Amino acid sequence: MGITKKSYNQDNQYILEELKKFVKSEIAPYETTWDKENTFPLDISKQLHRLGWLQSFIPTHLGGLGLSTSTLCQMYKTIAQESRGITTSMAGNMLAFLPIIKHGSKKLQDKIIKRYLNDFFLMSFCFTEPDSGSNVFNIKTNANKVDKGFVLNGKKCFVTNANYSEYLLVVAVNKDITNSKNNFSLFCIPKNSKGVKVASAYNKIGHRSSNTSEIFFEDVFVPLENCIGLDGNGINIAFDSIQRSRIFLSSSAIGLCEKAFDITCNYLENRSIYGKPLLSKEQIRGKLSDLYTKKHAGWLLTLDAAEKWDSGDNSFVPSSMAKLYCGNIAMDFSRECMEFFGAWGLTKEYPIELLYRDAKFYEILEGATFVQQAIISKEIFRKKIKLVG
Ligand SMILES: Cc1cc2nc3c(=O)[nH]c(=O)nc-3n(C[C@H](O)[C@H](O)[C@H](O)COP(=O)(O)OP(=O)(O)OC[C@H]3O[C@@H](n4cnc5c(N)ncnc54)[C@H](O)[C@@H]3O)c2cc1C
């Protein structure tokens, strides 16, 4: 059932069908329990690793499968149909690996990437801070140069996988750099390092099958080979990873829309208050057609961003457009589908309420709506200036 280089090369569709079977049998029946109990199902991550999915983004030159961004989008969409939390955990994990893949030292790549291909562990990407959020340049966590490394102090919040990860990838101000505009570096830290403390998990309203918490750093030593972007370019390296991950969040948002659509059609087919199913009403089918069209448009934007990413187009605009649009339509879908359930939609009887709670996260995670708008408008504005000038 797992994916190997051979099975991936031979039949892309086959491996996705196998994933669907896994999701239906191992994830779908348990998501409401994980949601109710605010539990991160670590064992599912282990199984996804055993099957080869969790590490499938590792490129071939480092020994991985190097699945295309479009195939990874399919993977995220498939899993998100049944659990948004698991895909959030996967994205948070991957975010921490990407800078090491692209910019890590050979020693760090051997220690982390090569090992991860066979051994299961999770990573956390530590960017957000209580007083920075969208304004990442206000990050206060800092690293001071010492003999053979750096010493880190600070605090991060909303860190995915925080209570379960083995390594942390931390964005911090590098005090060794005098240029105050370009002075961020990334630091890869084993979570069991002296001086690292993790709080207990937040009690979130959605994505409750993912784990999110705060992490504190007090005089944490990081050896030189675990540092990335020591020229001060760390923030751009982090942005690059986030931008790729936004494509996967968009895919997950579409997975949510697909699930909402399916359960709503099913409900309307069985709900009969005029002597025939509600689905027979033209107006209802019209509204569902609007939603279906939006979902398709969102998926096309996502695949467009995926193809551009793989073709080496390094513009941030396609993935921000996908994230902006898919985040919005996930909200539209869950709100409008919930309406179709009438009062039943406001109970825990049907999973539409869970989708409604989960949907909001796609407008906030990895850059709130404002951030995506800022990225897109910067590009449009730049082009207009060129046209006028
Ligand atoms: C489940 C979950 C998992 C997460 N995982 C991670 C993780 O693994 N690693 C990590 O580093 N972070 C993570 N985050 C943090 C997430 O990326 C941030 O919450 C997000 O970027 C928004 O930052 P903020 O919450 O500080 O909002 P703020 O930046 O405080 O923004 C609040 C509101 O103000 C708006 N706004 C901000 N600036 C402006 C402006 N200049 N003009 C107009 N409007 C503005 C925003 O659009 C937003 O609506 C996670 C969050 C959640 C909920």
PDBQT file of the ligand as one rigid body, heavy atoms in Angstrom, charges set to zero:
ROOT
HETATM    1  C1  LIG A 401      -3.768  26.252  13.858  1.00  0.00    +0.000 C 
HETATM    2  C2  LIG A 401      -2.636  27.199  13.639  1.00  0.00    +0.000 A 
HETATM    3  C3  LIG A 401      -1.392  26.697  13.335  1.00  0.00    +0.000 A 
HETATM    4  C4  LIG A 401      -0.313  27.577  13.156  1.00  0.00    +0.000 A 
HETATM    5  N1  LIG A 401       0.929  27.048  12.921  1.00  0.00    +0.000 NA
HETATM    6  C5  LIG A 401       2.011  27.860  12.876  1.00  0.00    +0.000 A 
HETATM    7  C6  LIG A 401       3.332  27.326  12.788  1.00  0.00    +0.000 A 
HETATM    8  O1  LIG A 401       3.531  26.110  12.716  1.00  0.00    +0.000 OA
HETATM    9  N2  LIG A 401       4.377  28.186  12.820  1.00  0.00    +0.000 N 
HETATM   10  C7  LIG A 401       4.205  29.529  12.918  1.00  0.00    +0.000 A 
HETATM   11  O2  LIG A 401       5.203  30.247  12.944  1.00  0.00    +0.000 OA
HETATM   12  N3  LIG A 401       2.953  30.082  12.973  1.00  0.00    +0.000 NA
HETATM   13  C8  LIG A 401       1.858  29.287  12.966  1.00  0.00    +0.000 A 
HETATM   14  N4  LIG A 401       0.587  29.815  13.069  1.00  0.00    +0.000 N 
HETATM   15  C9  LIG A 401       0.425  31.265  13.154  1.00  0.00    +0.000 C 
HETATM   16  C10 LIG A 401      -0.259  31.871  11.927  1.00  0.00    +0.000 C 
HETATM   17  O3  LIG A 401       0.543  31.749  10.781  1.00  0.00    +0.000 OA
HETATM   18  C11 LIG A 401      -0.572  33.327  12.304  1.00  0.00    +0.000 C 
HETATM   19  O4  LIG A 401      -1.615  33.256  13.253  1.00  0.00    +0.000 OA
HETATM   20  C12 LIG A 401      -0.994  34.150  11.134  1.00  0.00    +0.000 C 
HETATM   21  O5  LIG A 401       0.118  34.413  10.314  1.00  0.00    +0.000 OA
HETATM   22  C13 LIG A 401      -1.610  35.511  11.549  1.00  0.00    +0.000 C 
HETATM   23  O6  LIG A 401      -0.837  36.141  12.513  1.00  0.00    +0.000 OA
HETATM   24  P1  LIG A 401      -1.536  36.690  13.858  1.00  0.00    +0.000 P 
HETATM   25  O7  LIG A 401      -2.419  35.607  14.381  1.00  0.00    +0.000 OA
HETATM   26  O8  LIG A 401      -0.476  37.204  14.764  1.00  0.00    +0.000 OA
HETATM   27  O9  LIG A 401      -2.483  37.872  13.381  1.00  0.00    +0.000 OA
HETATM   28  P2  LIG A 401      -2.119  39.445  13.312  1.00  0.00    +0.000 P 
HETATM   29  O10 LIG A 401      -0.876  39.641  12.533  1.00  0.00    +0.000 OA
HETATM   30  O11 LIG A 401      -2.182  40.017  14.702  1.00  0.00    +0.000 OA
HETATM   31  O12 LIG A 401      -3.335  40.002  12.451  1.00  0.00    +0.000 OA
HETATM   32  C14 LIG A 401      -4.642  40.170  12.998  1.00  0.00    +0.000 C 
HETATM   33  C15 LIG A 401      -5.561  40.687  11.918  1.00  0.00    +0.000 C 
HETATM   34  O13 LIG A 401      -5.127  41.969  11.464  1.00  0.00    +0.000 OA
HETATM   35  C16 LIG A 401      -4.970  41.979  10.046  1.00  0.00    +0.000 C 
HETATM   36  N5  LIG A 401      -3.795  42.811   9.720  1.00  0.00    +0.000 N 
HETATM   37  C17 LIG A 401      -2.529  42.638  10.146  1.00  0.00    +0.000 A 
HETATM   38  N6  LIG A 401      -1.739  43.635   9.690  1.00  0.00    +0.000 NA
HETATM   39  C18 LIG A 401      -2.536  44.462   8.958  1.00  0.00    +0.000 A 
HETATM   40  C19 LIG A 401      -2.329  45.663   8.222  1.00  0.00    +0.000 A 
HETATM   41  N7  LIG A 401      -1.103  46.214   8.134  1.00  0.00    +0.000 N 
HETATM   42  N8  LIG A 401      -3.355  46.219   7.579  1.00  0.00    +0.000 NA
HETATM   43  C20 LIG A 401      -4.590  45.660   7.626  1.00  0.00    +0.000 A 
HETATM   44  N9  LIG A 401      -4.867  44.522   8.306  1.00  0.00    +0.000 NA
HETATM   45  C21 LIG A 401      -3.844  43.932   8.973  1.00  0.00    +0.000 A 
HETATM   46  C22 LIG A 401      -4.767  40.520   9.624  1.00  0.00    +0.000 C 
HETATM   47  O14 LIG A 401      -5.273  40.272   8.334  1.00  0.00    +0.000 OA
HETATM   48  C23 LIG A 401      -5.597  39.773  10.674  1.00  0.00    +0.000 C 
HETATM   49  O15 LIG A 401      -6.908  39.673  10.214  1.00  0.00    +0.000 OA
HETATM   50  C24 LIG A 401      -0.514  28.976  13.235  1.00  0.00    +0.000 A 
HETATM   51  C25 LIG A 401      -1.808  29.471  13.513  1.00  0.00    +0.000 A 
HETATM   52  C26 LIG A 401      -2.849  28.602  13.720  1.00  0.00    +0.000 A 
HETATM   53  C27 LIG A 401      -4.208  29.166  14.035  1.00  0.00    +0.000 C 
ENDROOT
TORSDOF 0
